[in-house]
Amino acid sequence: MTSQQIDTAMRSRCPVVYNGITYRRVTEYISWYDNRGEHQLSAVLLDANGKCTVRVLADKVEPMKGEE
């Protein structure tokens, strides 16, 4: 997803998909630099049960079908 898509998903609290798994919503969007000094963007996703989060590379997150 692009930065704008992630921002929209966060504001609307709509579900997203990562690695074929549907997550309830994006809770955080993080900009950071890896050990090689390369800029990276991560998203923190809330699981379907609302009990745990997963931090993933933002460009691997997809909007849920019908939520685009």
N, C-alpha and C positions, 0 to 999 in steps of 0.2 A: 504494500500500500504506500501511497505517497504521504508526505507530511500532512497535506490538506485532508486526505481521506482519513488518516488516523485521528486528526483533530476533530473531524466531523463525527467519527465513530465514538470518540470519547464523550463529546458533548451530548450526543443522542443516546448514549449507553446501549448501542446496538451490538448484537453478537458478531463475533469474528471467527475466522477459521485459521488454524495453524497446523500444518502437518496432518491434515485430514480430520482434526479434532475441533469441535465447536467450543468456543469459550464464551462466557457470559458477556464480557465487555473488556475494553482496554482501560486499565486503571492509571497507568503512567506512560509517559513518552520521554525517553532519556537520550540525551546527546552526550557522547563520550569519545575518548581517544584510546585506541588499543596500544599494546606495547611496542608496536612499530610506528606509532604516531599517526595512524590513519583514523580519520573521523568515522564513527559508527553511530547508528541510531538503533535503539532498542525500544520494545514495547513490553509492558508488563500486563499479562492477561489473567483475568479472574476465571477460575474453572467453573464448570456448570453447577457445582454444588455451592459455590460462593465461599469455599473454605480455604483455598490456597491459590497462590499466584505462580506464574511462570514467566521468566524474563527471556525474550527471544529477539532475534534480529528483526527489525521492523519491516524490512523489504520482503520477508517471508510470510507476513500476515496478509490474509485476504479477507475482503468483505464477505459476509455470508450472502448466499444467493438470495436475491429479492430485497436486500438491504442497501444495495449500491446507490 
